[in-house]
Amino acid sequence: MTGVKEELLLPATSPAITEAVRGVEPSTDGLVNVWIRYDSPAADFVRAHEAAVFPEVPDLLNDQVEQQCMFSAIVDVAEERVLHASRMSGPLIRKGNGGVPAGSGFVIIDELIADSASYTVNDFFRRYDRSTRELSFSIETNFRIGERRLLPSGVRVAHLGYLALFRLVERVRPRGATTLIFGGFNDVTVRSLNALDIAVQPLSGLPEQRGPHDVYRPSVIPSTDETGVIFEALESIALPEAWVGDEAWAREVLKLGPSRIGAQRRGRSASGTPARLG
């Protein structure tokens, strides 16, 4: 699900996020994307804002669900303020978090299967083979924090959040292979992705999610060599990256190589093209 809502009386950032971006050279708009392990104090900061936007989400969470997830946060470095955040899940994240296999491997797919009268996890497995599923992700929530920000570059902050995930997918995806990004997208999100020349395909057989103000349709974005060309063309606006979590997690889940992890530890710039590291 995606959403926008201004949360009141919540902090604009967390000490762990502030520390993560210290020494990282931001984008021309002054932004850095921070990846956050699920059990970091920074994750609790994101959860609080997530619950303000999606009050139904906390009732869906338990330890097993959380171990399948990680978060990202787009940070204005100068203001030490988080502008946008996302929750995502997938088998690679679950493995890096030390969780055990459960359900489909994707939180949103499991929720939709639970709401379906006939679609089962075996139907999902028959549709997507294991090798593809193991390297795929799902977007669980994607939301603005605070007031809408107009960037000097003209790029939309929401686009930058999606690009952070697409960049990670390209680090994970072997050449010639297909990986997938699942989600429940409303019409605004689909138009936003189409504006980046990224096609969103319907995921048939699963029910829609209806929120108070919108409809979120089960969808999938295939990542292939062809879409990789699109992502590469968008690399110039992709954000520098930082992370909150241990080094083993950064290697396993974020696919960051030793040189990148060393630069982060020493507080040097984390800009560059991480798809070519590791």
Secondary structure by P-SEA (a helix, b strand, c coil): ccbbbbbcccccccaaaaaaaccccccccbbbbbbbccccaaaaaaaaaaaaacccccccccaaaaaaccbbbbbcccccccccccccccaaaaaaacccccccccaaaaaaaaacccccaaaaaaaccaaaaaabbbbcbbbbccccccccccccaaaaaaaaaaaaaaaacccccccbbbbbccaaaaaaaaaacbbbbbbccbbbbbcccccccbbbbbbcaaaaaaaaaacccbbbbbbcccaaaaaccccccaaaaaaaaacccccccccccc
